[in-house]
Amino acid sequence: MAAAIARMLRELTIRNVAVIDELTVTFVPGLNVLTGETGAGKSILIDALQLVLGARGSDTLLRSGAEEATVEAAFEAGRGSRALDILEAEGIGVEPGEFLVLRRQLFRDGRTKAYANGRLTSATTLRALAECLVDIHGQHPGQPLLDPRRHRELLDAYAGTSEDARAYRERFAQWQALRREREALLLAERERAQRQDLLEFQRREIEAARLETGEEEALAAEQAILNNHERLFSAVEQAYLALEESDEAILERLAAIAARVREAAAIDRRLREVLEALETGGVHLGEAARGLRDYRGRIEFDPQRLDAIETRLHEIGKLKRKYGGSVAEVLDHLERVRRDLANLERSEARLAEVDTALAETQRDLLGRAERLSVARRRAAPKLQEAILAEIRELGMARAAFEVRVTSAPPGEAGLGPHGKDEAEFLISPNPGEELKPLHKIGSGGELSRTMLAIRVILAAADQTPTLVFDEVDAGIGGSTAEIVGRKLVAVSRQHQVLCVTHLPQIACFADHHVTVAKRTVRDRTQTTVQLLEGAERAQELARMLGGPSRSTTPLQHATELLEAATRLKKRMKLSSV
């Protein structure tokens, strides 16, 4: 069985939906069949499954008296599933092999809540997951196979060009990116000259200033000295005089004090440290006096130098106001200007490179598109005949079917995101009717059988794990029903199949047979489900055959159907090995 079945639906739990109080239905790989009397609630199960897969909710689905309905579906999450990528993008982790549990709540006021593995999510996410997990065929809107875009994918799968189509899409994305870059470069080119003039002016202005880190601070310090030269001279002069040249010079007085202490230290050695401190102080004060004298001699006022400093500081200030709050920021701006200028110079060369790459990519795309188109148009008649043969075998003997390949609306250079072609499946179920798109088939049974025919032919190519067929048996019986059953078995070798049926000729092929019934409990109707095995299956088939309740003939017929189906399934299994 295909790996896709590793991502199948395992369990569906429903609470307070229509006549369902609470029930859980389990499913297995292969063909799962749901049977029961008309009105028992089989279609409600499908409606509930659609709800948990993101379909629009309605309070009409709520069980009478209930304020809230809940549907929960558990899927096995296999490796390589697109569903895992969708969940990862939502920040919801699911390890391969673990269950993916989707839950939808519907409230009386019409509100809904959606969950994936216990994390709150959106109905949009559920619908995206549904496209990866389940296809439902029958009287249900929004079936993926009704979308012509899906038809092109299936045609590519049949033609063996899926990988070529994927490579084309990737190449097309590259081509679009190059086109966007070219447009940006052309826009930049129109603005480039003006922008370049501005940047060149800024570069020249800042470079001409020859700014240096720390220069402004040094100039400001020198300016302060020149502006305060008189105060500096007065302070230094007074200090020098006090130390050395006044009548009461500190140095002379200190020398006299040191002389007296020296005499005392000659008597008492304990005063030597005091003497040493005084002598050291005298040396330092002497050095200070000489320093003051020298500094006094160098003090002079230079008005020209002051003017030069003020002019330079004004220049620096102007640049700071224009390009930054500090010299460092101005210099950073200069580096950015240089980089921008270099980029502008490179843009012209890059435009030439992009033009070359565009031409090369476009030639490559045209070649790929042509090869895809040839393969699609060659495969389309073959796929058409194969599907038509299946449709006719499924009881639509006079139906017409077409795989129509048309030219896609012309895009830039005649290229579209998927090549040169559009593909669509068209059908006329009855003679005299024109071919119409699949979504315009009025009969749910005809639509389901058409979908089944497509699935039979494209079973291996389609990656949707679980397929649901509702009303596939509408309007058929006898030998045609048996054929439908065999086709469902064939599809179930590649996919998990759920089928709602009223025909024993189909139900007898089930790998997993569930019956749906209604019962009354405390004056309220409830839907129940039961897994049938052994004799119970034969009895259900006998009921479906419609014989008298005590007659052995329908039961015998049912047993024969089961035995024949078992033999046929064994032969089909052996033939597929």
Secondary structure, 3 states (H helix, E strand, C coil): CCHHHHHCEEEEEEEEECCEEEEEEECCCCEEEEECCCCCCHHHHHHHHHHHCCCCCCHHHECCCCCEEEEEEEEECCCCCHHHHHHHHCCCCCCCCCEEEEEEEEECCCCEEEEECCEEECHHHHHHHHHHHEEEECCCCCCHHHCHHHHHHHHHHHHCCHHHHHHHHHHHHHHHHHHHHHHHHHHHHHHHHHHHHHHHHHHHHHHHHCCCCCHHHHHHHHHHHHHCHHHHHHHHHHHHHHHHHCCCCHHHHHHHHHHHHHHHHHHCHHHHHHHHHHHHHHHHHHHHHHHHHHHHHHCCCCHHHHHHHHHHHHHHHHHHHHHCCCHHHHHHHHHHHHHHHHHHHHHHHHHHHHHHHHHHHHHHHHHHHHHHHHHHHHHHHHHHHHHHHHHHHCCCCCCEEEEEEEECCCCHHHCECCECEEEEEEEECCCCCCCEEHHHCCCHHHHHHHHHHHHHHHCCCCCCCEEEEECCCCCCCHHHHHHHHHHHHHHHCCCEEEEECCCHHHHCCCCEEEEEEEEEECCEEEEEEEEECCHHHHHHHHHHHCCCCCCHHHHHHHHHHHHHHHHHHHHHHHHHC
